[in-house]
Amino acid sequence: MEQGSSTAGLGFPEGAWIKADRAGGNGGPAPNEYRLEADVLVIGGGIAGCFAAIKASEQGARVILVDKGYAGKSGQTPYARNFMAFNPAWGHNLDDWMAYINKTSEYVNNRYWTEITIRESYARYLDLVAWGVRFQTGEDGQPIRHPVPPGITDALRFDETSGGDYAQILRKQVLRSGVRVLDRIMIAELLKQDGAVVGAVGFPLDRYDLYVFIAKATILCVGACGFKPAAYPPIVQLTCDGEAMAYRAGAEILGKEFVDTHSTRMDTPVGIPNMLGRGRNVPEHLKVLMGPGRGKPETNAEGNPIPDRPAGASLYTYTYLEREFEAHAGRAPIYTPTPEGKKEVVGGACLGMSLRKADGLWPADTHCASSLPGLYAAGDALGNMQNGAVYALAGSAIAGGAVTGTIAGVAAARQALRMGKLAVGEREIARAKQAVHAPASRSGGFSPRWVTQLLQNTMMPYFVSYIKRADRLQAALSLVMFMQQHLVPRLFARDAHELRLAHETRNMVLSAEMRLRSALFRTESRGNHYREDYPRRDDPNWLAWVKIREEQGEMRLIKVPIPTEWWPDLSIPYEQRYPFRFPGE
């Protein structure tokens, strides 16, 4: 059998379990409780989680990988198309790449993480090739390099007509490396002892059983955050679980003011266009990838093209909010050209998601450690600001997942192998178990589906999440805080499926509070964070990042200045530093 949720090979006999009573008003059998030990626990099975698990196992650590869905098919990884690969032998110039990303990011990228991702991307590409992942190649057998943008950077594209789905190849490599994979188990609570994370507690999606994972090091690779996005890309698993668990445990979180702006077509709402180039049977009329900057101009309701770029400009002149600006000006709907005629397109299809790497745990060092001992993060769960205020480079998100997964896997394994046997107190385990099953113990309360719908209705309007202003943000925050304080504590679940929904709803509401407070805190516009009441970049005051942490039960936001050596040259006129003009400037 490829994998399973048994405890074989982890110090427990096959089928070992501990009977546990389940208090509650919903009845049903008492759950089985499984306790599993590992040196390294990896939560999430996308490209970051797979790299973390493989690299930790190569260090000699015993590794468990747990995924809420099916590792290799869930999250954002299966929908990726491009992989950034930097190779000086191909004529790539590091200074050129860095200059482009620094400027496109509007100078708030973390240049350490930008550079390390660029430098190590080619080595991770070689790993993928060695494991059997194939890329599009030319007649000479060399990978085809797609210029994005032309003359500066390149990206490679996965060739899945030859090697099967690349994410599934990653899964096979994880299993070959000796990692134990457990699918369809939601991790809902981290375990702490003496101020350090020592594992986690979760449950399978189809029953009330409990899984207690004892681990010397834990790596969160759970992706970014969304409020159940149902459109392009068709990702529904990213519900803020990792950052919410970490925040409640005491970790610091990166501010969440920068947003994802993926679009979708009205006639293809489930994301068919994202299957482009993946060797699938896609109808010809869908082979049009929409979006500003992709060479196919969109038009507004008046027939005028968007965005309105300066003559001859091709770089640094859009923030992916163009559709929202047009809608706010009363010029919606927006149309994209297709061979069959123009089709209506909408923005905000990934409501609640942050810009790649502008979400997640605050990195406490250069080894992907969080501010909590024993807890690491990688991929989009690590808020390292690799791309800054705009998604600067195609393929950098998936390459960043591979790079940070490698760094986190190696660091976590080395930490774990230095430690002796770990024993976790029963009081902490009991606390976490009670928190996990709390919604199922209630006889009534509020349905997670209903609360999720309220949250989406509150956050979804473009004039809250994209075109922001203090009064609207504060109004939305008031509603979210009511949900946080009154509805979330009374969420109840009638079955295991609703138990998952209850935890996801709890996490999404917490993330919404973080997002709104971050948007209020950054009193300027930058990249795809646009404040209608502050429609201008504020240098040097907001050459800074935002950090979130809990203090005495309250959410505190902290401004962290960017190193001055990373600032743009402030003697250069504003209009040259920022060629793109926001509405209202």
Disulfide bonds with the S-S distance in Angstrom:
Cys225-Cys240 1.92
